[in-house]
Amino acid sequence: METESEPYVRLASLRQLHQVMADMNTARSLADTLQTVADGVVTALGYELACVNLVRPDGDLVVAAFAGNPAAEALITGRVGSRESWDRRLAMGEAWGDLIFIPHTEGWVLDDDDVPQWYTDGPAPRFEDEWHPSDRLFAPMYMPAVPGSGGACGELIGVLSVDRPRNGRRPGAWGREALQMYAFQAAIAVSNARLRANMQRALVRLERDQQALRASEESFRQAFEYAPSGMAIAEMGGDQHGRILRTNDALCRLLGRPASAMRRYSFSDLVHPEDIGTLLRTSAEGGRAELRLGRRDGTYLWVSLRNSVVADAADGPRFLLTHVEDIEDRKRRELQLAHRASHDSLTGLPNSAELRSRLSARLCQRPQSTLPAAVDAMDTAYGHAAFDANGHGFDYRPGGTETFDGYDHHVHTAAPEEGRDDGAKGLAVLFCDLDGFKSINDRFGHNAGDAVLIEVARRLSRQVRDGDTVARLGGDEFVILADGLGRADAADLAVRLRNEIIQPIRAEGRAVRVGASFGIGWAHCGMTADEVLKSADERMYVEKRSRPKQHRRAG
């Protein structure tokens, strides 16, 4: 570059300066941009050496590019100078506009600081404007000032340090202006290159995150679709709360419903009416429950349902991921276990403990349960499930309006008054004892006796209403609980049952007969189950003693 002493600037020099500025802004990377900046100082501005010192995130400056001397480049590229030392350099010397010139007469104080530098060799100056080997010239590179900030320049991003103009003279006014303009354009190019590099890194990270997200979504999709147990995604909150959005094949097979049909339902549409409260609590807590879901054929299937709330950081809970596992076999085994614990193994009728439990459930004062632990567990799981005389399950939750001993909505049980036929009805307790049964056991053996007990149990169950209880108290004693009977009704029932029992029974290849004695007691609140049974038992013995012995057993 010609000095200002020339009457004109050569057009070729201007073209060269324009070209290196264009190259700065078209470099492919930050490293290429920095090297282009350094090279441009040498090729277009006429200096022998140029160094680009770039501000690091910690504030110190690193030699990021060097041009003009391969030996010097290998020596100082990558070295770091502290920000404190650089601030001292930029605060001293002569200010040539935005440039800082530190003549050799002042620069000696910087010889021991930590800024990387390279000295050119040469003779001492012979005249005033000749360049001295120890002269220093710096061109700070600032970010363009933000409009409205009030500052002349923005943040320092680096410093161009140049050494020894090729004409051997200190740059004049035009040369200073060119270097200052070049530093300004270099700052823009470096800032843009940094921005591009940051954007590229961000895009790489974004692409990597998107790939990870796609991989995660694919893993979830495969885990969801091919899970061996049922899976569903449902809405959470809003007008569509609980609506099923997506199901896997396992759940569709489990409930016998196609995926397209499942999307028309919510879980509340499919759950058994008695389990709706359990479902709502489970949805709210994001927990687990055991309940029944309806199949396409109208049957219900016991499942274990586990919910996970899928939350959004901004909007809160968004979806429910529901895992549905078939537990029908386990529930059936539990039911069978409870049935065995509460029923007589020979006749299949409710046993003594179950009889007392059902009777106590109707009375205000219920004694402590004598049911085995397995029955208590099923009581909780199935909501006081029990069985009628035919072995069918029913619910014996009490109903009504009052509360006693933890039983909500209890209706008082009262007995019809003796000697009055005013239509009053109550809970009749018929105590049945077989007449002549011992002789069958003694003459024909216990197998014949067992056959008689089984047949008597069948005949008694056949003669009572649905909801009545026929229980085997033990040995040859049976008890019938029949609610809603008046005294005449209970007496008629006892006669029908006795007439049914006295019919011939086939046992071990022969016909045998037994008789039956009945005592009718009445349950009412204030009594215990044992007191009710004792009352009916006593009445049975009164009835038995009142009949001639020969009339107690038919044939």
LINFENRA-V131425 format. One line per field, one symbol per residue. ss: DSSP state (a for helix, b for strand, c for the rest). psi: psi as a letter, one per 20 degrees, with the letter a starting at -180 (. if undefined). burial: 1 if it has 16 or more other ideal C-beta (glycine too) atoms within 10 Angstrom, else 0. Layout:
ss->???
psi->???
burial->???
//
This chain:
ss->ccccccccccaaaaaaaaaaaaaaaacccaaaaaaaaaaaaaaaccbbbbbbbbbcccccbbbbbbbccaaaaaaacccbbcaaaaaaaaaccbbbccbbbbcaaaaaaacccccccccccccccccccbcccccbbbbbbbcccccccccccccbbbbbbbbbbcccbcccaaaaaaaaaaaaaaaaaaaaaaaaaaaaaaaaaaaaaaaaaaaaaaaaaaaaaccccbbbbbbcccccccbbbbbcaaaaaaacccaaaacccbaaaabcaaaaaaaaaaaaaccbbbbbbbcccccbbbbbbbbbbbbbcccbbbbbbbbbbbcaaaaaaaaaaaaaaabccccccbcaaaaaaaaaacccccccccccaaaaaaaaaaccbbbcccccbbbccccccbbbccbbbbcccccccccccccccbbbbbbbbbbcaaaaaaaacaaaaaaaaaaaaaaaaaacccccbbbbbbccbbbbbbbbbcaaaaaaaaaaaaaaacccbbbccbbbccbbbbbbbbbcccccaaaaaaaaaaaaaaaaaaccaaacccc
psi->pqriiqirpphhgghgghghhghhijqhrgghgghhgghhhghhikqhqppoopprhihrpqohqqqhohghghgipiqpqqhghghggiiaaponciqoporhhhihijhjrjpprppqqrrqqirgjqpqhjqpppnqoqqqqppiiiqhrbqpirpppqpnqhijqqqagghggggghghghhgggggggggggggggghggggghhghghgghhgggghghjpirqqqpqqprahkpipphqqrhghghgikpqhhhhiirrhhhhqphijhggghhgghikcqrpapqprhjirqppqpppqppoqphgibpgrpoppppokggghghhggghghhjqphgijqqagghghghghhiqgnprppjqrhhghghgghjllqaqahjjqqrpkpqrbirpplioqlppppqqqqpjpmjjqqaopoopppppjhhhgghgirhgggghggggggghghhirrphqppqohqckpqppooqkqrghghghghgggghhhiqqpppljrprqqapppporppqqiqrghhghhghghhghghghiqqhiihpp.
burial->101000001000000110011011001001001111111111111111111111100001111111111001100110001000110010001001011111000010010000111101000010000011011111111100000000000001111111111000111000110111011111111110100000000000000000000000000000010000011111110000011101110111011010000100111001100010011001100100111111000001111111101000000000111111111000100110011011110011111111111111111101000010001001100100111110000001010000000010010010110000000001111111111110011001000110111111111110110001111110011111110011100100110011001100101000011111111111111011100110111011001100000001110
//
